[in-house]
Amino acid sequence: GLRRKYGLINPGEIYPFYENALRPALGQTLEEGQAESALIWSKMSQVAEGSEGAWLRKPKSPEEIATPSASNRPIAFPYTKLMVANSSVNQGAAVIVTSLARAREAGVPEDRLIHVGAGAAAHESDEPLTRAEWTSTPSMPVSIEKALDLNGVSAAQLVYAELYSCFPCVPKMARRILGWPANRPVTVHGGLTFGGGPIGNYMTHAIAAMVRALRRQGRTGLLFANGGHCSHNHSMVLTRDPPEKALFPQDYHYQELADAQRGTIPPLTDEYEGPAPVETYTVI
């Protein structure tokens, strides 16, 4: 279709559309938007430095991340290499999930038990050009807010969060749903640039890292995963406290809620000639 015709194939060519539309919607200049991305990514690099299994463990300053250089080439405007997911890694992670009774039977100490809370998922169209807007996705807040609600947890109660970080626009949107400050780390593993993680497996690393973090201190953490071209949204809570409201098995699909909030999808064509507002753009 039109995406292939114009070379918009990979996520690295699509996510900048969200970034470049989101920035003016937030009232940010280019410099302010890049500064926010660089701050969030710098904090992730600091987490990766002390994260077991992280791929790149050298902290980077916001200036290093935001400034194009020979080792930090531009990828797709306005992203540099240090702002995008690192898929060229070789890692493995595993998580063992069992019943509380079986865990106790196996001798797992009470202070090492981490409980799996309820989760929530919602999705966008697999075709990113058929979206109502480029400044948000209704499935993201549905996934995050519903997961918190199902567990009886508020954003203020979260000690940790892993907000998927394939490209800056994703944690930027997610942190605003939570009211999460830009200078507070959005990862427990290091994020997709520095923590690394093969395509489709990063959140397994994040889950393992969240378990380790909660065993050290704190009570509750949120995991938010994003996939496709801002298409798939899954959220889940891990906690030291037995979740009173989370009943299993659960139906974690909340697609109807997201669909009800979706705006009008404009017609898609490249045959129109005449004046039109520029909603978003990128340069590869």
C-alpha positions as CSV (number, residue, x, y, z in Angstrom):
1,G,0.0,0.0,0.0
2,L,1.0,3.6,0.5
3,R,3.4,2.8,3.3
4,R,5.5,0.6,1.1
5,K,5.3,3.0,-1.8
6,Y,6.8,5.7,0.3
7,G,9.3,3.6,2.2
8,L,7.5,3.6,5.6
9,I,8.2,0.0,6.5
10,N,10.0,-0.3,9.8
11,P,9.1,1.1,13.2
12,G,12.0,3.5,13.0
13,E,10.2,5.2,10.1
14,I,6.8,5.3,11.8
15,Y,7.4,6.3,15.5
16,P,8.9,9.7,14.5
17,F,5.4,10.6,13.2
18,Y,4.2,10.3,16.8
19,E,7.2,12.3,18.1
20,N,6.8,15.1,15.6
21,A,3.1,15.5,16.1
22,L,3.2,15.1,19.9
23,R,5.8,17.8,20.5
24,P,3.7,20.8,19.3
25,A,0.6,19.2,20.9
26,L,2.5,19.4,24.2
27,G,3.5,23.0,23.5
28,Q,7.1,22.1,23.2
29,T,9.8,23.6,20.9
30,L,12.1,21.1,19.1
31,E,14.8,21.9,21.7
32,E,12.4,21.2,24.6
33,G,11.2,18.0,23.1
34,Q,14.7,16.7,22.4
35,A,15.8,17.8,25.9
36,E,13.0,15.7,27.4
37,S,13.9,12.7,25.3
38,A,17.6,13.1,26.3
39,L,16.9,13.4,30.0
40,I,14.7,10.3,30.0
41,W,17.3,8.3,28.1
42,S,20.2,9.5,30.3
43,K,18.3,8.3,33.3
44,M,17.8,4.9,31.6
45,S,21.6,4.7,30.9
46,Q,22.2,5.2,34.6
47,V,19.9,2.3,35.5
48,A,21.6,0.1,32.9
49,E,25.0,0.8,34.5
50,G,23.9,-1.2,37.6
51,S,21.5,-3.6,35.9
52,E,22.5,-7.3,35.8
53,G,22.5,-8.4,32.1
54,A,22.1,-4.9,30.6
55,W,23.9,-4.6,27.2
56,L,25.4,-1.1,27.3
57,R,26.5,-0.2,30.8
58,K,28.2,3.1,30.4
59,P,26.1,6.1,31.5
60,K,25.4,8.8,28.9
61,S,24.7,12.4,29.5
62,P,21.7,14.2,28.0
63,E,24.1,16.1,25.8
64,E,25.7,12.9,24.4
65,I,22.3,11.5,23.6
66,A,20.8,14.5,21.9
67,T,23.9,15.5,19.9
68,P,24.5,13.8,16.6
69,S,28.0,12.5,16.2
70,A,30.1,9.9,14.4
71,S,29.0,7.3,17.0
72,N,25.5,8.7,17.5
73,R,24.2,9.1,13.9
74,P,20.8,10.5,13.0
75,I,18.3,7.6,12.4
76,A,15.0,9.3,11.5
77,F,14.3,12.9,12.5
78,P,14.4,13.8,15.4
79,Y,15.9,10.6,16.7
80,T,19.6,9.8,17.1
81,K,21.0,6.3,17.5
82,L,21.2,6.6,21.3
83,M,17.4,7.3,21.3
84,V,16.2,4.1,19.6
85,A,15.9,0.4,20.4
86,N,19.1,-1.7,20.2
87,S,17.9,-4.9,18.6
88,S,21.4,-6.2,17.7
89,V,22.0,-8.0,21.0
90,N,22.3,-11.6,22.2
91,Q,20.5,-12.0,25.5
92,G,18.2,-14.4,27.3
93,A,15.9,-14.1,30.3
94,A,13.5,-16.4,32.0
95,V,10.8,-16.1,34.6
96,I,9.3,-18.9,36.7
97,V,5.6,-18.5,37.6
98,T,3.8,-20.8,40.0
99,S,1.1,-20.9,42.7
100,L,1.7,-19.4,46.1
101,A,1.3,-22.8,47.7
102,R,3.9,-24.4,45.4
103,A,6.3,-21.6,46.0
104,R,6.0,-22.0,49.7
105,E,6.3,-25.8,49.3
106,A,9.5,-25.3,47.4
107,G,10.9,-23.2,50.3
108,V,10.9,-19.8,48.7
109,P,11.3,-17.3,51.6
110,E,8.3,-15.0,52.2
111,D,10.5,-11.9,51.6
112,R,11.3,-13.2,48.1
113,L,7.8,-13.9,47.0
114,I,6.6,-11.5,44.2
115,H,2.9,-11.7,43.3
116,V,1.6,-11.4,39.8
117,G,-1.3,-8.9,39.6
118,A,-3.9,-8.4,37.0
119,G,-3.2,-7.1,33.5
120,A,-4.9,-5.2,30.7
121,A,-4.4,-5.1,26.9
122,A,-5.8,-3.0,24.1
123,H,-4.7,-2.5,20.5
124,E,-4.6,-0.2,17.5
125,S,-5.0,-1.0,13.8
126,D,-2.1,-3.0,12.4
127,E,-2.0,-0.3,9.7
128,P,-0.5,2.8,11.3
129,L,-1.6,5.2,8.6
130,T,-5.3,4.4,9.4
131,R,-5.1,6.1,12.8
132,A,-7.3,8.9,14.0
133,E,-4.4,11.0,15.2
134,W,-0.6,11.0,15.8
135,T,-0.6,12.6,19.3
136,S,-1.9,9.6,21.3
137,T,-3.5,6.2,21.0
138,P,-6.6,5.4,23.0
139,S,-5.4,1.9,23.7
140,M,-2.4,3.1,25.7
141,P,-4.3,4.9,28.5
142,V,-6.9,2.1,28.6
143,S,-4.2,-0.5,29.1
144,I,-2.3,1.4,31.8
145,E,-5.2,2.9,33.7
146,K,-7.2,-0.4,33.6
147,A,-4.3,-2.4,35.0
148,L,-3.9,0.0,37.9
149,D,-7.7,-0.1,38.5
150,L,-7.9,-3.9,38.4
151,N,-5.2,-4.1,41.1
152,G,-6.5,-1.3,43.3
153,V,-3.3,0.6,42.8
154,S,-2.8,4.3,42.1
155,A,0.1,5.8,40.1
156,A,1.3,7.5,43.3
157,Q,1.8,4.1,44.9
158,L,4.1,2.8,42.2
159,V,7.8,2.5,43.4
160,Y,9.0,1.3,40.0
161,A,7.8,1.5,36.4
162,E,9.0,-0.1,33.2
163,L,7.6,2.1,30.4
164,Y,8.4,0.6,27.0
165,S,11.2,2.6,25.4
166,C,11.6,1.6,21.8
167,F,11.4,5.3,20.9
168,P,11.0,8.4,23.1
169,C,7.4,9.1,22.1
170,V,6.2,6.0,23.9
171,P,7.4,6.6,27.4
172,K,6.7,10.3,26.9
173,M,3.0,9.5,26.3
174,A,2.9,6.8,29.0
175,R,4.5,8.9,31.7
176,R,2.0,11.6,31.2
177,I,-0.8,9.1,31.8
178,L,0.8,8.2,35.1
179,G,2.0,11.7,36.1
180,W,5.5,10.2,36.2
181,P,8.2,13.0,36.2
182,A,10.7,13.0,33.4
183,N,13.7,12.9,35.8
184,R,12.4,9.7,37.5
185,P,13.7,6.5,35.8
186,V,11.1,4.8,33.5
187,T,12.9,1.5,33.6
188,V,14.3,-1.2,36.0
189,H,16.4,-2.9,33.4
190,G,17.9,-0.1,31.4
191,G,15.5,0.4,28.5
192,L,15.7,-0.8,25.0
193,T,18.7,1.2,24.0
194,F,21.0,0.4,26.9
195,G,19.4,-2.6,28.6
196,G,18.9,-4.2,25.2
197,G,16.7,-7.2,24.4
198,P,16.0,-9.1,21.3
199,I,12.9,-8.0,19.4
200,G,9.8,-9.2,21.2
201,N,11.7,-10.3,24.4
202,Y,12.6,-7.1,26.1
203,M,9.7,-7.3,28.6
204,T,11.0,-10.7,29.8
205,H,14.2,-8.9,30.9
206,A,12.1,-6.1,32.4
207,I,10.0,-8.6,34.4
208,A,13.1,-10.4,35.8
209,A,14.6,-7.0,36.7
210,M,11.3,-5.9,38.3
211,V,11.3,-9.0,40.5
212,R,14.9,-8.3,41.6
213,A,14.1,-4.6,42.3
214,L,11.0,-5.4,44.4
215,R,13.0,-8.0,46.4
216,R,15.4,-5.2,47.3
217,Q,12.9,-2.6,48.3
218,G,9.5,-1.2,47.6
219,R,6.1,-2.9,47.2
220,T,4.7,-2.4,43.7
221,G,5.8,-1.9,40.1
222,L,4.1,-1.4,36.8
223,L,5.1,-3.0,33.5
224,F,3.9,-1.4,30.3
225,A,4.7,-3.0,27.0
226,N,4.2,-1.6,23.5
227,G,4.6,-3.4,20.2
228,G,4.1,-3.1,16.5
229,H,3.9,0.5,15.3
230,C,2.4,1.9,18.6
231,S,-0.1,-0.9,17.9
232,H,-0.2,-3.3,20.9
233,N,-0.4,-2.2,24.5
234,H,-0.1,-4.6,27.5
235,S,0.2,-3.6,31.2
236,M,0.7,-5.6,34.3
237,V,1.4,-5.1,38.0
238,L,3.9,-7.0,40.1
239,T,3.7,-6.6,43.9
240,R,5.1,-7.8,47.2
241,D,1.5,-7.8,48.6
242,P,-1.0,-10.6,47.7
243,P,-3.3,-8.8,45.2
244,E,-6.8,-8.8,46.8
245,K,-8.6,-7.6,43.7
246,A,-6.8,-9.6,41.0
247,L,-8.7,-12.9,40.3
248,F,-7.3,-15.5,37.9
249,P,-7.9,-16.6,35.3
250,Q,-8.8,-13.2,34.0
251,D,-10.0,-11.7,30.7
252,Y,-7.4,-9.0,30.2
253,H,-8.8,-7.7,26.8
254,Y,-10.3,-4.2,27.0
255,Q,-10.5,-3.5,23.3
256,E,-14.1,-2.2,23.5
257,L,-13.0,0.6,25.9
258,A,-10.3,1.7,23.5
259,D,-12.5,1.5,20.4
260,A,-15.2,3.6,22.1
261,Q,-12.6,6.4,22.6
262,R,-11.2,6.4,19.1
263,G,-11.7,9.5,17.0
264,T,-12.8,9.7,13.3
265,I,-10.2,8.1,11.0
266,P,-9.6,10.4,8.0
267,P,-9.6,9.1,4.5
268,L,-6.2,7.9,3.2
269,T,-5.0,8.9,-0.2
270,D,-2.1,10.3,-2.1
271,E,-4.2,11.6,-4.9
272,Y,-5.4,14.8,-3.3
273,E,-3.9,18.1,-4.6
274,G,-4.4,21.4,-2.8
275,P,-3.9,23.0,0.6
276,A,-3.6,20.8,3.7
277,P,-2.2,21.2,7.2
278,V,1.0,19.2,7.9
279,E,0.1,16.9,10.8
280,T,3.4,15.2,11.1
281,Y,6.6,14.3,9.2
282,T,10.0,12.8,9.4
283,V,13.3,12.7,7.5
284,I,15.0,9.3,7.2
